[in-house]
Amino acid sequence: MTVRQEAEKYWSSEQKTATGLVMLQITYFYDSVKIDVDNIVKPIQDAIIGIAYVDDDQVTDVLVRKRNLSGNFTVENMTSTLAEGFARGNEFLHIVVIDDPDQEVLT
């Protein structure tokens, strides 16, 4: 299944396609074969055009992580979608689109 097909499945009908600036948070949970983080972003940004936002030029900030599923980490604020990904037991992406951070403040 493609990223777009999965996004369409999980994007609820109540969620509007963003028309303003957004931040994209991507976490790649891998099993054995890991992809370089710099190769993850662009295909995902393009795949969710028209679902999460009108165009990928709306993305002002991107946070990308990769985590080994066998690793030792804690998940705070577990959502049902994230829990479902872990329950499958194989690699998956967790993608969150939020309003962009304040463009006049760098932290």
BELMO-V915777 format. One record per residue. N is the residue number from 1. PHI is phi in radians with two decimals (none if undefined). OMEGA is omega in whole degrees, 0 to 359 (* if undefined). Layout:
# BELMO-V915777
n: <N;N>
phi: <PHI;PHI>
omega: <OMEGA;OMEGA>
This chain:
# BELMO-V915777
n: <1;2;3;4;5;6;7;8;9;10;11;12;13;14;15;16;17;18;19;20;21;22;23;24;25;26;27;28;29;30;31;32;33;34;35;36;37;38;39;40;41;42;43;44;45;46;47;48;49;50;51;52;53;54;55;56;57;58;59;60;61;62;63;64;65;66;67;68;69;70;71;72;73;74;75;76;77;78;79;80;81;82;83;84;85;86;87;88;89;90;91;92;93;94;95;96;97;98;99;100;101;102;103;104;105;106;107>
phi: <none;-1.47;-1.03;-1.09;-1.07;-1.14;-1.07;-1.07;-1.19;-1.68;-1.39;-1.30;-1.16;-1.35;-1.39;-1.50;-1.27;-1.14;-1.95;-1.76;-1.32;-2.38;-2.00;-1.94;-2.03;-2.17;-2.16;-1.80;-1.66;-1.96;-1.75;-2.16;-1.72;-1.87;-1.80;-1.09;-1.05;-1.22;-1.65;-1.53;-1.14;-1.01;-1.07;-1.25;-0.94;-1.18;-1.14;-1.79;-1.09;1.50;-1.87;-1.57;-2.64;-1.24;-2.57;-1.27;-1.28;-1.35;-1.36;-1.72;-2.45;-2.38;-2.05;-2.12;-2.28;-2.28;-2.39;-1.31;-1.04;-1.53;-1.28;-1.83;-2.52;-1.97;-1.85;-1.69;1.02;-1.10;-1.63;-1.14;-1.16;-1.15;-1.06;-1.11;-1.05;-1.13;-1.13;-1.14;1.42;-2.29;-1.02;-2.79;-1.87;-2.11;-2.08;-2.21;-2.02;-2.25;-1.01;-1.14;-1.24;-0.93;-1.26;-1.73;-2.23;-1.88;-1.99>
omega: <182;176;180;179;178;180;179;181;186;180;185;181;178;181;180;172;183;176;178;181;184;172;180;176;183;171;179;177;185;180;183;181;180;179;175;183;181;178;184;195;190;179;179;178;181;184;185;172;180;176;183;180;183;181;183;174;175;182;181;184;178;173;182;177;168;182;177;180;178;183;180;178;179;177;176;178;180;175;179;179;179;178;178;178;178;182;179;176;176;187;179;175;171;186;178;176;181;175;182;176;178;183;181;181;175;179;*>
